């Protein structure tokens, strides 16, 4: 999540303010492009690294971009829900079975999106400082 806060003081004309606002709008548009790019890359990475039995969980990944005020969020979702349980989370964190056994979790989410976060942050930072 990127949270940008801006404070400014104005003296004289609005040339600098107008330039700042144009840049802020450009950054928002570029940020949306970057979020869509990495949202899709994250879906692909999650699909590739999700442990497969039937393949339904791997095929159920998607992403969503939410805008709330000055904040944009990229959320990856998995729609494979059975008996009210998100299967992707059961695979990630482990779960008990009906016969009392425990299935240990497999950390596949962090390896899948770790580099996605790193590269996305670099791309957004380049736009902010340019």
Contact map, one row per residue, 1 for C-alpha under 8 A:
1110000000000000000000000000000000000000000000000000000000000000000000111100000000000000000000000000000000000000000000000000000000
1111000000000000000000000000000000000000000000000000000000000000000000111000000000000000000000000000000000000000000000000000000000
1111100000000000000000000000000000000000000000000000000000000000000001100000000000000000000000000000000000000000000000000000000000
0111110000000000000000000000000000000000000000000000000000000000000001100000000000000000000000000000000000000000000000000000000000
0011111000000000000000000000000000000000000000000000000000000000000000000000000000000000000000000000000000000000000000000000000000
0001111100000000000000000000000000000000000000000000000000000000000000000000000000000000000000000000000000000000000000000000000000
0000111110000000000000000000000000000000000000000000000000000000000000000000000000000000000000000000000000000000000000000000000000
0000011111000000000000000000000000000000000000000000000000000000000000000000000000000000000000000000000000000000000000000000000000
0000001111100000000000000000000000000000000000000000000000000000000000000000000000000000000000000000000000000000000000000000000000
0000000111111100100000000000000000000000000000000000000000000000000000000000000000000000000000000000000000000000000000000000000000
0000000011111000000000000000000000000000000000000000000000000000000000000000000000000000000000000000000000000000000000000000000000
0000000001111100000000000000000000000000000000000000000000000000000000000000000000000000000000000000000000000000000000000000000000
0000000001111111000000000000000000000000000000000000000000000000000000000000000000000000000000000000000000000000000000000000000000
0000000001011111110000000000000000000000000000000000000000000000000000000000000000000000000000000000000000000000000000000000000000
0000000000001111111000000000000000000000000000000000000000000000000000000000000000000000000000000000000000000000000000000000000000
0000000000001111111100000000000000000000000000000000000000000000000000000000000000000000000000000000000000000000000000000000000000
0000000001000111111110000000000000000000000000000000000000000000000000000000000000000000000000000000000000000000000000000000000000
0000000000000111111111000000000000000000000000000000000000000000000000000000000000000000000000000000000000000000000000000000000000
0000000000000011111111100000000000000000000000000000000000000000000000000000000000000000000000000000000000000000000000000000000000
0000000000000001111111110000000000000000000000000000000000000000000000000000000000000000000000000000000000000000000000000000000000
0000000000000000111111111000000000000000000000000000000000000000000000000000000000000000000000000000000000000000000000000000000000
0000000000000000011111111100000000000000000000000000000000000000000000000000000000000000000000000000000000000000000000000000000000
0000000000000000001111111110000000000000000000000000000000000000000000000000000000000000000000000000000000000000000000000000000000
0000000000000000000111111111000000000000000000000000000000000000000000000000000000000000000000000000000000000000000000000000000000
0000000000000000000011111111100000000000000000000000000000000000000000000000000000000000000000000000000000000000000000000000000000
0000000000000000000001111111110000000000000000000000000000000000000000000000000000000000000000000000000000000000000000000000000000
0000000000000000000000111111111000000000000000000000000000000000000000000000000000000000000000000000000000000000000000000000001100
0000000000000000000000011111111100000000000000000000000000000000000000000000000000000000000000000000000000000000000000000000000000
0000000000000000000000001111111110000000000000000000000000000000000000000000000000000000000000000000000000000000000000000000000000
0000000000000000000000000111111111000000000000000000000000000000000000000000000000000000000000000000000000000000000000000000001000
0000000000000000000000000011111111100000000000000000000000000000000000000000000000000000000000000000000000000000000000000001001000
0000000000000000000000000001111111110000000000000000000000000000000000000000000000000000000000000000000000000000000000000000000000
0000000000000000000000000000111111111000000000000000000000000000000000000000000000000000000000000000000000000000000000000000000000
0000000000000000000000000000011111111100000000000000000000000000000000000000000000000000000000000000000000000000000000010011000000
0000000000000000000000000000001111111110000000000000000000000000100000000100000000000000000000000000000000000000000000010000000000
0000000000000000000000000000000111111111000000000000000000000000100000000000000000000000000000000000000000000000000000000000000000
0000000000000000000000000000000011111111100000000000000000000000000000000000000000000000000000000000000000000000000000000000000000
0000000000000000000000000000000001111111110000000000000000000000000000000000000000000000000000000000000000000000000100010000000000
0000000000000000000000000000000000111111111000000000000000000011000000000111000000000000000000000000000000000000000000000000000000
0000000000000000000000000000000000011111111100000000000000000110000000000000000000000000000000000000000000000000000000000000000000
0000000000000000000000000000000000001111111110000000000000000000000000000000000000000000000000000000000000000000000100000000000000
0000000000000000000000000000000000000111111111000000000000000000000000000001000000000000000000000000000000000001100100000000000000
0000000000000000000000000000000000000011111111100000000000001110000000000001000000000000000000000000000000000000000000000000000000
0000000000000000000000000000000000000001111111110000000000000000000000000000000000000000000000000000000000000000000000000000000000
0000000000000000000000000000000000000000111111111000000000000000000000000000000000000000000000000000000000000001100000000000000000
0000000000000000000000000000000000000000011111111100000001001000000000000000000000000000000000000000000000011001100000000000000000
0000000000000000000000000000000000000000001111111100000001101000000000000000000000000000000000000000000000000000000000000000000000
0000000000000000000000000000000000000000000111111100000001000000000000000000000000000000000000000000000000000000000000000000000000
0000000000000000000000000000000000000000000011111110000001000000000000000000000000000000000000000000000000011001000000000000000000
0000000000000000000000000000000000000000000001111111000011000000000000000000000000000001000000000000000000011000000000000000000000
0000000000000000000000000000000000000000000000001111101001000000000000000000000000000000001000000000000000010000000000000000000000
0000000000000000000000000000000000000000000000000111111111000000000000000000000000000000000000000000000000000000000000000000000000
0000000000000000000000000000000000000000000000000011111100000000000000000000000000000000000000000000000000000000000000000000000000
0000000000000000000000000000000000000000000000000001111110000000000000000000000000000000000000000000000000000000000000000000000000
0000000000000000000000000000000000000000000000000011111111100000000000000000000000000000000000000000000000000000000000000000000000
0000000000000000000000000000000000000000000000000001111111110000000000000000000100000000000000000000000000000000000000000000000000
0000000000000000000000000000000000000000000000000101011111111000000000000000011100000011000000000000000000000000000000000000000000
0000000000000000000000000000000000000000000001111111001111111000000000000000000000000000000000000000000000000000000000000000000000
0000000000000000000000000000000000000000000000100000001111111000000000000000000000000000000000000000000000000000000000000000000000
0000000000000000000000000000000000000000000000000000000111111100000000000000111100000000000000000000000000000000000000000000000000
0000000000000000000000000000000000000000001001100000000011111110000000000001111000000000000000000000000000000000000000000000000000
0000000000000000000000000000000000000001001000000000000000011111000000000001110000000000000000000000000000000000000000000000000000
0000000000000000000000000000000000000011001000000000000000001111100000000111100000000000000000000000000000000000000000000000000000
0000000000000000000000000000000000000010000000000000000000000111110000000111100000000000000000000000000000000000000000000000000000
0000000000000000000000000000000000110000000000000000000000000011111000011110000000000000000000000000000000000000000000000000000000
0000000000000000000000000000000000000000000000000000000000000001111100011110000000000000000000000000000000000000000000000000000000
0000000000000000000000000000000000000000000000000000000000000000111111111000000000000000000000000000000000000000000000000000000000
0000000000000000000000000000000000000000000000000000000000000000011111110000000000000000000000000000000000000000000000000000000000
0000000000000000000000000000000000000000000000000000000000000000001111100000000000000000000000000000000000000000000000000000000000
0011000000000000000000000000000000000000000000000000000000000000001111110000000000000000000000000000000000000000000000000000000000
1111000000000000000000000000000000000000000000000000000000000000001111111000000000000000000000000000000000000000000000000000000000
1100000000000000000000000000000000000000000000000000000000000000111101111100000000000000000000000000000000000000000000000000000000
1100000000000000000000000000000000000000000000000000000000000000111000111110000000000000000000000000000000000000000000000000000000
1000000000000000000000000000000000100010000000000000000000000011110000011111000000000000000000000000000000000000000000000000000000
0000000000000000000000000000000000000010000000000000000000000011110000001111100000000000000000000000000000000000000000000000000000
0000000000000000000000000000000000000010011000000000000000001111000000000111110000000000000000000000000000000000000000000000000000
0000000000000000000000000000000000000000000000000000000000011111000000000011111000000000000000000000000000000000000000000000000000
0000000000000000000000000000000000000000000000000000000010011100000000000001111100000101000000000000000000000000000000000000000000
0000000000000000000000000000000000000000000000000000000010011000000000000000111110000100000000000000000000000000000000000000000000
0000000000000000000000000000000000000000000000000000000110010000000000000000011111000111000000000000000000000000000000000000000000
0000000000000000000000000000000000000000000000000000000000000000000000000000001111111110000000000000000000000000000000000000000000
0000000000000000000000000000000000000000000000000000000000000000000000000000000111111110000000000000000000000000000000000000000000
0000000000000000000000000000000000000000000000000000000000000000000000000000000011111000000000000000000000000000000000000000000000
0000000000000000000000000000000000000000000000000000000000000000000000000000000011111100000000000000000000000000000000000000000000
0000000000000000000000000000000000000000000000000000000000000000000000000000000011111110010000000000000000000000000000000000000000
0000000000000000000000000000000000000000000000000000000000000000000000000000011111011111110000000000000000000000000000000000000000
0000000000000000000000000000000000000000000000000000000010000000000000000000000111001111111000000000000000000000000000000000000000
0000000000000000000000000000000000000000000000000100000010000000000000000000010100000111111100000000000000000000000000000000000000
0000000000000000000000000000000000000000000000000000000000000000000000000000000000000111111111000000000000000000000000000000000000
0000000000000000000000000000000000000000000000000000000000000000000000000000000000001111111111100000000010000000000000000000000000
0000000000000000000000000000000000000000000000000010000000000000000000000000000000000011111111100000000111000000000000000000000000
0000000000000000000000000000000000000000000000000000000000000000000000000000000000000001111111000000000011111000000000000000000000
0000000000000000000000000000000000000000000000000000000000000000000000000000000000000000111111100000000111100000000000000000000000
0000000000000000000000000000000000000000000000000000000000000000000000000000000000000000111111110000011111000000000000000000000000
0000000000000000000000000000000000000000000000000000000000000000000000000000000000000000011011111000011110000000000000000000000000
0000000000000000000000000000000000000000000000000000000000000000000000000000000000000000000001111101111000000000000000000000000000
0000000000000000000000000000000000000000000000000000000000000000000000000000000000000000000000111111111000000000000000000000000000
0000000000000000000000000000000000000000000000000000000000000000000000000000000000000000000000011111100000000000000000000000000000
0000000000000000000000000000000000000000000000000000000000000000000000000000000000000000000000001111100000000000000000000000000000
0000000000000000000000000000000000000000000000000000000000000000000000000000000000000000000000011111110000000000000000000000000000
0000000000000000000000000000000000000000000000000000000000000000000000000000000000000000000000011111111000000000000000000000000000
0000000000000000000000000000000000000000000000000000000000000000000000000000000000000000000001111001111100000000000000000000000000
0000000000000000000000000000000000000000000000000000000000000000000000000000000000000000000001111000111110000000000000000000000000
0000000000000000000000000000000000000000000000000000000000000000000000000000000000000000001011100000011111000000000000000000000000
0000000000000000000000000000000000000000000000000000000000000000000000000000000000000000011111100000001111100000000000000000000000
0000000000000000000000000000000000000000000000000000000000000000000000000000000000000000001111000000000111110000000000000000000000
0000000000000000000000000000000000000000000000000000000000000000000000000000000000000000000110000000000011111110000000000000000000
0000000000000000000000000000000000000000000001001110000000000000000000000000000000000000000100000000000001111111000000000000000000
0000000000000000000000000000000000000000000001001100000000000000000000000000000000000000000100000000000000111111100000000000000000
0000000000000000000000000000000000000000000000000000000000000000000000000000000000000000000000000000000000111111110000000000000000
0000000000000000000000000000000000000000000000000000000000000000000000000000000000000000000000000000000000111111111000000000000000
0000000000000000000000000000000000000000010011001000000000000000000000000000000000000000000000000000000000011111111100000000000000
0000000000000000000000000000000000000000010011000000000000000000000000000000000000000000000000000000000000001111111110000000000000
0000000000000000000000000000000000000000000000000000000000000000000000000000000000000000000000000000000000000111111111000000000000
0000000000000000000000000000000000000000000000000000000000000000000000000000000000000000000000000000000000000011111111100000000000
0000000000000000000000000000000000000100110000000000000000000000000000000000000000000000000000000000000000000001111111110000000000
0000000000000000000000000000000000000000000000000000000000000000000000000000000000000000000000000000000000000000111111111000000000
0000000000000000000000000000000000000000000000000000000000000000000000000000000000000000000000000000000000000000011111111100000000
0000000000000000000000000000000000000000000000000000000000000000000000000000000000000000000000000000000000000000001111111110000000
0000000000000000000000000000000001100100000000000000000000000000000000000000000000000000000000000000000000000000000111111111000000
0000000000000000000000000000000000000000000000000000000000000000000000000000000000000000000000000000000000000000000011111111100000
0000000000000000000000000000000000000000000000000000000000000000000000000000000000000000000000000000000000000000000001111111110000
0000000000000000000000000000000001000000000000000000000000000000000000000000000000000000000000000000000000000000000000111111111000
0000000000000000000000000000001001000000000000000000000000000000000000000000000000000000000000000000000000000000000000011111111100
0000000000000000000000000000000000000000000000000000000000000000000000000000000000000000000000000000000000000000000000001111111110
0000000000000000000000000000000000000000000000000000000000000000000000000000000000000000000000000000000000000000000000000111111111
0000000000000000000000000010011000000000000000000000000000000000000000000000000000000000000000000000000000000000000000000011111111
0000000000000000000000000010000000000000000000000000000000000000000000000000000000000000000000000000000000000000000000000001111111
0000000000000000000000000000000000000000000000000000000000000000000000000000000000000000000000000000000000000000000000000000111111
0000000000000000000000000000000000000000000000000000000000000000000000000000000000000000000000000000000000000000000000000000011111
